[in-house]
């Protein structure tokens, strides 16, 4: 059995749904089902893009903080060898 095969037939799974869900599903038209099916890949992309964006933001912040720390360290090292102006 692969990951895509359902362990239970659809009919058995439908009987386990809450009554509100059954009523909602029974009121859907074919056009509603097509609209939902067309929208699911878009929703998946938005969720995936949110994860990517989160990690891009974390990485960018880390790079900025790392560059700042490196700059301060270089300033300290250079300051030990070159006296500040006016001395």
BELURTA-V410462 format. One record per residue. N is the residue number from 1. RES is the residue in one letter. PHI is phi in whole degrees, 0 to 359 (NA if undefined). OMEGA is omega in degrees with one decimal (none if undefined). BURIAL is b if it has 16 or more other ideal C-beta (glycine too) atoms within 10 Angstrom, else e. Layout:
n-><N;N>
res-><RES;RES>
phi-><PHI;PHI>
omega-><OMEGA;OMEGA>
burial-><BURIAL;BURIAL>
//
This chain:
n-><1;2;3;4;5;6;7;8;9;10;11;12;13;14;15;16;17;18;19;20;21;22;23;24;25;26;27;28;29;30;31;32;33;34;35;36;37;38;39;40;41;42;43;44;45;46;47;48;49;50;51;52;53;54;55;56;57;58;59;60;61;62;63;64;65;66;67;68;69;70;71;72;73;74;75;76;77;78;79;80;81;82;83;84;85;86;87>
res-><X;X;X;X;X;X;X;X;X;X;X;X;X;X;X;X;X;X;X;X;X;X;X;X;X;X;X;X;X;X;X;X;X;X;X;X;X;X;X;X;X;X;X;X;X;X;X;X;X;X;X;X;X;X;X;X;X;X;X;X;X;X;X;X;X;X;X;X;X;X;X;X;X;X;X;X;X;X;X;X;X;X;X;X;X;X;X>
phi-><NA;267;292;274;275;280;290;243;295;301;299;294;292;295;290;271;287;296;300;298;292;298;296;300;294;289;271;288;268;299;295;297;296;297;295;297;297;287;277;300;298;294;296;298;294;296;296;296;293;297;295;297;297;301;288;295;295;297;295;298;298;297;295;294;295;297;295;296;296;297;299;296;294;297;299;296;294;295;296;286;263;246;291;293;297;94;259>
omega-><179.2;-179.4;-174.5;-179.8;178.1;177.3;178.2;173.6;-177.4;-177.7;179.1;-179.4;179.7;-178.3;-179.2;-178.7;174.4;-177.4;-179.9;179.6;178.5;179.4;179.4;-178.7;-179.0;-179.6;-178.9;173.7;178.3;178.7;177.2;-180.0;178.0;179.6;178.4;180.0;179.1;-177.4;-177.5;178.0;178.3;179.3;178.2;178.6;179.5;178.7;178.5;178.9;176.6;177.6;179.5;-179.4;179.1;-177.7;174.4;178.9;179.2;179.7;179.3;178.4;178.0;178.1;179.0;178.9;178.1;178.3;178.2;179.0;178.3;179.7;179.4;179.3;178.1;177.4;179.8;-178.9;179.8;179.6;178.8;-177.8;-178.9;-179.5;179.3;-179.1;179.3;179.2;none>
burial-><e;e;e;e;e;e;e;e;e;e;e;e;e;e;e;e;e;e;e;e;e;e;e;e;e;e;e;e;e;e;e;e;e;e;e;e;e;e;e;e;e;e;e;e;e;e;e;e;e;e;e;e;e;e;e;e;e;e;e;e;e;e;e;e;e;e;e;e;e;e;e;e;e;e;e;e;e;e;e;e;e;e;e;e;e;e;e>
//
